[in-house]
Amino acid sequence: MTASCKIDDCDNPAAARGWCKPHYMIAYRHDGDPLAAPLQGSRRPCSAEGCKKRTSSESGYCPEHHRNWERTGDPLLYVNPLIKEVPTYHRAHQRIYEQRGRASDRWCPCGDPAEEWALTGEPKWFEPVNGKGYTDDVYAYTALCGPCHRRRDRPHQHHCPHGEGRRRSARGDCLDCHADRQRRSKGVA
């Protein structure tokens, strides 16, 4: 029969110096004191919502959630440590396709087939070239059809004094309003 650990209330088999492996490792890390710290790998479940793994740290989280908690302050928020800089606009959209699929496989809230992903949450960053806002949160995007996406991206829609039903410029105003704005910007009355 093998001897058990020298520590009271520990029934693990002795491995070295009369201590079990966990107590020996604690003693090794704490100048020979096997009772210096609580045993790692306690029987408590991880405190992160939905996780069934056992905790292995003072924080009460399993190793995976403990790392997330140390990096972000939130055990459920995973941040890839290999990505050091802000993702580009293109990379953020590529991530949406990877995780949520194509927008064209979904329906726009208006009932038409969706064509593209549109940011419906708050942007974290703005593209330097055209000022488009984007974020790395793939669930801050909604699948929309083209017209709904353009309406969504144009929060300050121009009210045309010339009436509705006229040809529009790329900016969304009628061609007469567009010409008026260009004359005003050049200082011509």
N, C-alpha and C positions, 0 to 999 in steps of 0.2 A: 504494500500500500504506500502511495506517495504521501509525503508530508504536505500539510497545508500551510498557507501563508502565516508568518509570525504575527501579523497585525490582527488584533481582536476583531471579531465580527466579519472576518474575511475567510471564506471557505475555498477560495481559489487554490489550485495546486502551486506549491512553491517552485520557483524557477531559478532564482539566483539569490545568494545571501539569505536564504530563508524567506524571501518575499515572493509574491506572485509577480507576473510580468508587469501589470499596471503599477503596483506599488514600487517595484524596482525602477521603472522608468521615471516615476515621480521623484524617487530618491536620487536618481542619476541627474535629473534636471535641477534639483533643489538642494545641493550640497549634502546629500546623504540623508535627508529627512523625508521618509516615505509618506508622512502625513502633512506635508507642507501645503499641498493644494488638493482640492477635491478630485476624485477620479474623473478622468476624461471618459467620454462615452457613457454618460449616465443613462439611466433608463427613461428619462423624460422625453416625450415627443417634441419635435421641433415646434416652435411657437408661430411659425409662418402659417398663414391660412391655407388649408388644404394639403399641407405637407405631412407625410406619415413617417418620415425618417426620424432617427434618434438624434438628440442634441449632442454636440461634442464641444461646446464652448460655454463660457460664462454668460454669453448673451442670450442663451436659450434657443439658438438656431442651429440647424444642421450645417455642415461645412459650406454647402452651396449658398444657403440663405445668409450665413454669417459673412461670407465674402461680399455678397450684394449689399448687406447692411453696412459693412466697413467702407465700401466704395461710394455708396449713394445715400446712406442714411435710411434706405427703405429696403427691407429684406426681399420684397417681391419685384423690385426693379433691377433688371439685369442690364449691365453695361459691359460691352465687350472691351476688355482691357487692351486689345490690339488696335482698336480704333482710337487714335489719339486726338485727331482734329475734328472739326465740325464737318459733317457729311455734305457733299455737294447737293445741289438741287436735283441733278440727274440721279445720284446715288440714293437719295431719299425716295424718289419715285420708283427706282428699281427695287428697293426694299418692299414697297407696297405690292408690286407685282409678284415678288417672291413669296410673300406671306399671305396675301389676300387674293391673288389671281388677277385676271384681266377685268377691267370695269365693264367691258362689252358683254361679259357673261351675266351681268346683273341688270336691274331695272332702275330707272330714275324715279324719284318720288312722284314726278308728274305723270308717270305711266308710260313714257316712251322708253325705248331701249337706251341704256346708259352707253356713253362713248368714252369717258375719261374720268379719272379720279380728281376730285376737287377738294381742296382744303376747307373744312368747315369749322375746324378748331382755331386756336390762336397760333400764329406762326412764331417759331423760335428764332429763325434766321431769315435774312432777305438776300436774294441773289444780287450780286453787285452790278451785273450788266443791266437787267431790266427791272429790278426791284421786286420780283415775285417773292412772296413769303412762302416758307415751307417749314416742316418740322420732321423729326425722326419718329414721331408717334404715328404708326400706320393706321391706328383707329381714329385719328383726327381727320381722316379723309372719307368722303362719301362718293359713291359712283353716281355721276350725273350725265344727262344728255348735253350736247353742245350748247344749246340756247340757255339752259338752266345754269350751266357752268359760267357762261359769259355774264349772265345777270348776277350771279353770285360774286364774280370778280370785279363787277362794276358797281361799287356801293353808292357812289354819288352820280346817279344817272342824270344826264343833262336834260333839262326841260326845254323843248324846242318851241320858240315863239311863232315859228312858221307853220305849225300844225303837224299832225301825224301823217304817216303814209308817204313820206318823202324818202328819197335815196339817202343812205347814211354813209358817213365816212368810217374809217376803221375805229375811230374813237367813240363812235356811237351817235354823234350829232348829225343833223342834216347838212348837206353840202353848202347851203347858204350860211348856216351858223359857222361852219368850218372856215369859209372864206372871210366872214366878219372877224373871226378871232385872229386869222392871219393878218388882216389889215390893221387891226388894233395893235398887234405885237410889233408891226413894222412902223407904227406911228402914222399911218395913213388913215384919214377919216372916212 
